Each structure stands twice: as C-alpha cells, then as structure tokens.
Amino acid sequence: MSENSPSIVTAAMLAIGDELLSGRTKDKNIGHLADLLTLSGIDLKEVRIVADEEDAIVEALDALRRRYDYVFTSGGIGPTHDDITADAVSAAFGVPCIHDPDAMKLLADMYERREMEFTEARQRMARMPEGATHIPNPVSTAPGFIIGNVYVMAGVPQVFQAMVDNVLPMLRTGSKMLSRAIPCPYGEGDIGTLLAAVQKAHPETSIGSYPKYDGQRFSTEIVVRARETQALDAASEAVSAMIAAIGRAKIPTNPTADA
C-alpha cells in the first residue's frame, strides 16, 4: 500500500443466541454497530448469527478473528446456564475460563450496595478468559471483555450500546467511506448492463443500485461509495452520463414523411 493509499480497517460481528434464530428476539445491535463503525471508518464486512452451542461459537469466532481486524460479539454473557459465550471464547483462545477477580469485586460491591445476595448464578457474570481485559458496563456493572482482537459484549441493546461507546475510542480506524446518492428515473432492468460497465471502469469505488416503486413506475437510487473524493467524483460523473445517455435513447423520434 502506498503512502497516499487510503487505510482500510475491517470488522465482523457475531451475534449469539437461540432467541435470535427462533425469532423470539429481534436483533437491534447489528444496525447500531454498523452505523457507528461506518462513521468511525471501519468496514463491517460480515455478520453471523449462531446458536448457544459452544462448537458453533468457536468455529465462527475462529474464522472471523483470523479474517478481520476486529470481531464484536453480542449475547451470552449473562447469569443463566445457557450463557456460554465466555466458555466458548476461552476455548477458541485455548485458555481457562475463570471468575475474574476484578469483575467479582465489581459485582460483589454492586450487589452489596443493593442489599442483594451475590448468588452463584450472578457470579457467572464475572467469568471470562484468563488474561482478558474489561469492557466497562455503566448500565448494569457486569463487564464485557477483550481478548486478542475479539470484543465480547452483552446482548441487551442498552448495555451493548453503552459497551460499544466505551470500545470505539480504543480502536484503530481507517479512511472513512464517502458516498453520493444519484436519483435515476429508470428501473434496474434498463440500467443493469450499463451500470455494470461503469462499475468495471471504476474498480476503486463501490456502486449500489436500490430500486423504488411509487405505485406507477419504477426508478432507482444509485449510490456511489469511495474513500477518495477524486474517485467518487469520477464514478458519479460516469453514472450521470449513463443516465443521460439512456434518456436520449428513450426519446421517441418523429417518423419521416413519405417521399
């Protein structure tokens, strides 16, 4: 990569929980994380959802952490028997899953203040891989944790969002993606072949087409994305020229008079 090339930082998300796959819980964390990473200049490249099964979590985690700069997980670090994320992450890294002493103190002090018993089930929330560091949880105290390039966070949206806010300042960020939306009055069937040619001619950009229907006719919103303004401008001009050319081709011509 040259000195002037845009830097690219990649990420994946692993959402964990039987309730997500059954539809009992509607995920709210994926979109939130995607929005914040995009604003930070980190490309969210892949999202997986897996059940509360250790083998499935380990397999997905091993694949994602080797492929991307960062992996963020949500779910499975609560007090119940099916909260097995800490065990699975520990297995993936080949280290013991322990009751972290600092997490135990945080939780013990919190339950003492609330005059509640620090039960064995509640102590499960202090379990994490040996050597992991904490992700603070300003909502309900029980911390998430970081090991390697993996950031393990709660599934409850309010807690997940608070943890993400604490994580973002720690991360290396890349060049932010620029984007430009261009309205097109023609449907994807009219523009598909020509738009593919524009994309091929501008490989340093990403061009997406999003169909719309107003009840009478189809149109398309074309979104051009690039990390450099010059590339964004060039591809946008090519898209606009393509739309104009289609318009000219669709203008009916007057039949010539018979000789």
LUMDREN-248148 format. One record per residue (C-alpha): residue number from 1; chain; x, z, y. Coordinates in nm, 2 decimals, m for minus. Layout:
N
NODE    n  chain       x       z       y
NODE  NUM      A       X       Z       Y
...
END
This chain:
259
NODE    n  chain       x       z       y
NODE    1      A    0.00    0.00    0.00
NODE    2      A    0.14   m0.10    0.34
NODE    3      A    0.19    0.15    0.62
NODE    4      A   m0.11    0.00    0.80
NODE    5      A   m0.34   m0.03    0.50
NODE    6      A   m0.65    0.20    0.50
NODE    7      A   m0.61    0.50    0.27
NODE    8      A   m0.88    0.54    0.00
NODE    9      A   m0.98    0.88   m0.15
NODE   10      A   m1.22    0.87   m0.44
NODE   11      A   m1.46    1.13   m0.59
NODE   12      A   m1.72    1.17   m0.87
NODE   13      A   m2.00    1.42   m0.92
NODE   14      A   m2.10    1.58   m1.25
NODE   15      A   m2.45    1.73   m1.24
NODE   16      A   m2.51    1.97   m1.53
NODE   17      A   m2.84    2.09   m1.67
NODE   18      A   m3.11    2.02   m1.93
NODE   19      A   m3.36    2.07   m1.65
NODE   20      A   m3.23    1.76   m1.46
NODE   21      A   m3.26    1.54   m1.77
NODE   22      A   m3.61    1.66   m1.86
NODE   23      A   m3.74    1.60   m1.50
NODE   24      A   m3.83    1.97   m1.46
NODE   25      A   m3.59    2.00   m1.17
NODE   26      A   m3.55    1.71   m0.92
NODE   27      A   m3.19    1.69   m0.81
NODE   28      A   m3.12    1.74   m0.43
NODE   29      A   m2.75    1.78   m0.45
NODE   30      A   m2.63    1.43   m0.52
NODE   31      A   m2.76    1.28   m0.20
NODE   32      A   m2.64    1.57    0.01
NODE   33      A   m2.28    1.54   m0.13
NODE   34      A   m2.28    1.16   m0.09
NODE   35      A   m2.38    1.19    0.27
NODE   36      A   m2.11    1.44    0.35
NODE   37      A   m1.83    1.26    0.16
NODE   38      A   m1.91    0.93    0.33
NODE   39      A   m1.89    1.10    0.67
NODE   40      A   m1.55    1.25    0.56
NODE   41      A   m1.40    0.92    0.45
NODE   42      A   m1.42    1.00    0.07
NODE   43      A   m1.58    0.74   m0.16
NODE   44      A   m1.82    0.88   m0.41
NODE   45      A   m1.77    0.63   m0.69
NODE   46      A   m1.96    0.78   m0.99
NODE   47      A   m2.23    1.03   m1.07
NODE   48      A   m2.31    1.16   m1.42
NODE   49      A   m2.58    1.40   m1.54
NODE   50      A   m2.52    1.58   m1.86
NODE   51      A   m2.70    1.84   m2.07
NODE   52      A   m2.60    2.21   m2.11
NODE   53      A   m2.37    2.11   m2.40
NODE   54      A   m2.01    2.21   m2.39
NODE   55      A   m1.88    1.89   m2.57
NODE   56      A   m2.07    1.67   m2.33
NODE   57      A   m1.95    1.85   m2.02
NODE   58      A   m1.58    1.85   m2.14
NODE   59      A   m1.60    1.48   m2.23
NODE   60      A   m1.75    1.38   m1.89
NODE   61      A   m1.52    1.61   m1.70
NODE   62      A   m1.20    1.48   m1.87
NODE   63      A   m1.30    1.12   m1.80
NODE   64      A   m1.39    1.18   m1.43
NODE   65      A   m1.10    1.41   m1.33
NODE   66      A   m0.84    1.15   m1.46
NODE   67      A   m1.01    0.86   m1.28
NODE   68      A   m1.08    1.00   m0.94
NODE   69      A   m0.91    1.22   m0.68
NODE   70      A   m1.18    1.48   m0.68
NODE   71      A   m1.46    1.59   m0.91
NODE   72      A   m1.75    1.80   m0.79
NODE   73      A   m1.98    1.97   m1.04
NODE   74      A   m2.32    2.14   m0.98
NODE   75      A   m2.51    2.38   m1.21
NODE   76      A   m2.44    2.60   m1.50
NODE   77      A   m2.26    2.90   m1.34
NODE   78      A   m2.55    3.15   m1.34
NODE   79      A   m2.61    3.46   m1.54
NODE   80      A   m2.80    3.32   m1.84
NODE   81      A   m2.69    3.23   m2.19
NODE   82      A   m2.72    2.85   m2.12
NODE   83      A   m2.50    2.87   m1.81
NODE   84      A   m2.19    2.74   m1.99
NODE   85      A   m2.01    2.54   m1.72
NODE   86      A   m1.73    2.79   m1.68
NODE   87      A   m1.66    2.79   m2.06
NODE   88      A   m1.67    2.40   m2.07
NODE   89      A   m1.43    2.37   m1.77
NODE   90      A   m1.20    2.62   m1.92
NODE   91      A   m1.20    2.42   m2.25
NODE   92      A   m1.13    2.10   m2.06
NODE   93      A   m0.82    2.25   m1.90
NODE   94      A   m0.71    2.44   m2.21
NODE   95      A   m0.72    2.78   m2.05
NODE   96      A   m0.91    3.11   m2.13
NODE   97      A   m1.24    3.17   m1.95
NODE   98      A   m1.21    3.52   m1.81
NODE   99      A   m1.40    3.77   m1.59
NODE  100      A   m1.20    3.71   m1.27
NODE  101      A   m1.11    4.05   m1.12
NODE  102      A   m1.17    3.95   m0.76
NODE  103      A   m1.51    3.79   m0.85
NODE  104      A   m1.60    4.11   m1.04
NODE  105      A   m1.52    4.32   m0.74
NODE  106      A   m1.72    4.09   m0.50
NODE  107      A   m2.03    4.11   m0.72
NODE  108      A   m1.99    4.48   m0.81
NODE  109      A   m1.98    4.57   m0.44
NODE  110      A   m2.27    4.34   m0.36
NODE  111      A   m2.50    4.49   m0.63
NODE  112      A   m2.39    4.84   m0.53
NODE  113      A   m2.50    4.77   m0.17
NODE  114      A   m2.83    4.65   m0.30
NODE  115      A   m2.86    4.95   m0.53
NODE  116      A   m2.89    4.73   m0.84
NODE  117      A   m2.73    4.76   m1.17
NODE  118      A   m2.43    4.53   m1.23
NODE  119      A   m2.55    4.42   m1.57
NODE  120      A   m2.36    4.22   m1.84
NODE  121      A   m2.57    3.92   m1.75
NODE  122      A   m2.48    3.94   m1.38
NODE  123      A   m2.12    3.99   m1.47
NODE  124      A   m2.13    3.64   m1.63
NODE  125      A   m2.13    3.50   m1.28
NODE  126      A   m1.77    3.63   m1.24
NODE  127      A   m1.64    3.42   m1.53
NODE  128      A   m1.41    3.13   m1.45
NODE  129      A   m1.10    2.96   m1.59
NODE  130      A   m0.79    3.18   m1.58
NODE  131      A   m0.59    3.07   m1.27
NODE  132      A   m0.89    2.92   m1.08
NODE  133      A   m0.94    2.99   m0.71
NODE  134      A   m1.26    3.08   m0.55
NODE  135      A   m1.51    2.87   m0.35
NODE  136      A   m1.69    3.12   m0.12
NODE  137      A   m2.06    3.16   m0.15
NODE  138      A   m2.21    3.30    0.17
NODE  139      A   m2.56    3.28    0.04
NODE  140      A   m2.56    3.49   m0.28
NODE  141      A   m2.20    3.61   m0.32
NODE  142      A   m2.12    3.47   m0.67
NODE  143      A   m1.83    3.23   m0.61
NODE  144      A   m1.77    2.88   m0.73
NODE  145      A   m1.42    2.79   m0.83
NODE  146      A   m1.15    2.53   m0.81
NODE  147      A   m0.91    2.43   m1.09
NODE  148      A   m0.69    2.12   m1.06
NODE  149      A   m0.90    1.85   m0.88
NODE  150      A   m1.23    1.99   m1.00
NODE  151      A   m1.46    2.19   m0.77
NODE  152      A   m1.73    2.38   m0.96
NODE  153      A   m2.04    2.48   m0.76
NODE  154      A   m2.39    2.62   m0.81
NODE  155      A   m2.69    2.41   m0.88
NODE  156      A   m2.93    2.58   m0.64
NODE  157      A   m2.94    2.34   m0.34
NODE  158      A   m2.90    2.61   m0.07
NODE  159      A   m2.60    2.76   m0.25
NODE  160      A   m2.45    2.42   m0.34
NODE  161      A   m2.47    2.31    0.02
NODE  162      A   m2.30    2.62    0.15
NODE  163      A   m2.02    2.58   m0.10
NODE  164      A   m1.97    2.22   m0.01
NODE  165      A   m1.94    2.33    0.36
NODE  166      A   m1.66    2.56    0.25
NODE  167      A   m1.49    2.30    0.04
NODE  168      A   m1.48    2.00    0.27
NODE  169      A   m1.21    2.13    0.51
NODE  170      A   m0.97    2.17    0.20
NODE  171      A   m0.99    1.80    0.11
NODE  172      A   m0.77    1.51    0.18
NODE  173      A   m0.97    1.24    0.34
NODE  174      A   m0.93    0.86    0.37
NODE  175      A   m1.02    0.59    0.62
NODE  176      A   m1.39    0.61    0.70
NODE  177      A   m1.61    0.32    0.59
NODE  178      A   m1.75    0.12    0.88
NODE  179      A   m2.09   m0.06    0.83
NODE  180      A   m2.31   m0.31    1.01
NODE  181      A   m2.67   m0.39    0.92
NODE  182      A   m2.78   m0.75    0.98
NODE  183      A   m3.15   m0.84    0.96
NODE  184      A   m3.22   m1.16    0.77
NODE  185      A   m3.57   m1.33    0.77
NODE  186      A   m3.52   m1.48    0.43
NODE  187      A   m3.56   m1.34    0.08
NODE  188      A   m3.28   m1.28   m0.16
NODE  189      A   m3.38   m1.59   m0.36
NODE  190      A   m3.29   m1.80   m0.05
NODE  191      A   m2.96   m1.63    0.03
NODE  192      A   m2.82   m1.52   m0.30
NODE  193      A   m2.58   m1.81   m0.37
NODE  194      A   m2.46   m1.84   m0.02
NODE  195      A   m2.42   m1.46    0.03
NODE  196      A   m2.20   m1.45   m0.29
NODE  197      A   m1.98   m1.72   m0.14
NODE  198      A   m1.94   m1.51    0.18
NODE  199      A   m1.85   m1.20   m0.02
NODE  200      A   m1.59   m1.40   m0.22
NODE  201      A   m1.44   m1.53    0.11
NODE  202      A   m1.42   m1.17    0.24
NODE  203      A   m1.29   m0.96   m0.05
NODE  204      A   m1.18   m0.67    0.17
NODE  205      A   m1.54   m0.60    0.25
NODE  206      A   m1.85   m0.49    0.05
NODE  207      A   m2.17   m0.68    0.13
NODE  208      A   m2.50   m0.55    0.00
NODE  209      A   m2.85   m0.70    0.03
NODE  210      A   m3.17   m0.49    0.04
NODE  211      A   m3.50   m0.68    0.00
NODE  212      A   m3.80   m0.59    0.21
NODE  213      A   m4.17   m0.69    0.19
NODE  214      A   m4.41   m0.64    0.48
NODE  215      A   m4.72   m0.74    0.29
NODE  216      A   m4.69   m1.10    0.39
NODE  217      A   m4.34   m1.22    0.34
NODE  218      A   m4.00   m1.12    0.20
NODE  219      A   m3.70   m1.05    0.42
NODE  220      A   m3.36   m0.89    0.36
NODE  221      A   m3.14   m0.64    0.53
NODE  222      A   m2.77   m0.73    0.48
NODE  223      A   m2.52   m0.45    0.51
NODE  224      A   m2.15   m0.53    0.56
NODE  225      A   m1.91   m0.25    0.49
NODE  226      A   m1.53   m0.24    0.56
NODE  227      A   m1.26    0.00    0.66
NODE  228      A   m1.12   m0.22    0.93
NODE  229      A   m1.30   m0.35    1.24
NODE  230      A   m1.15   m0.69    1.22
NODE  231      A   m1.26   m0.74    0.86
NODE  232      A   m1.61   m0.61    0.94
NODE  233      A   m1.64   m0.85    1.24
NODE  234      A   m1.52   m1.15    1.04
NODE  235      A   m1.76   m1.09    0.75
NODE  236      A   m2.05   m1.01    0.98
NODE  237      A   m2.00   m1.34    1.17
NODE  238      A   m1.99   m1.52    0.84
NODE  239      A   m2.32   m1.36    0.74
NODE  240      A   m2.48   m1.45    1.07
NODE  241      A   m2.36   m1.81    1.04
NODE  242      A   m2.51   m1.83    0.69
NODE  243      A   m2.85   m1.71    0.82
NODE  244      A   m2.84   m1.97    1.10
NODE  245      A   m2.75   m2.24    0.85
NODE  246      A   m3.04   m2.15    0.62
NODE  247      A   m3.27   m2.16    0.93
NODE  248      A   m3.16   m2.51    1.02
NODE  249      A   m3.21   m2.63    0.67
NODE  250      A   m3.56   m2.50    0.66
NODE  251      A   m3.67   m2.67    0.99
NODE  252      A   m3.91   m2.95    0.90
NODE  253      A   m3.82   m3.29    1.03
NODE  254      A   m4.07   m3.54    1.17
NODE  255      A   m4.13   m3.83    0.95
NODE  256      A   m4.01   m4.16    1.10
NODE  257      A   m4.27   m4.42    1.19
NODE  258      A   m4.32   m4.71    0.96
NODE  259      A   m4.13   m5.02    1.08
END
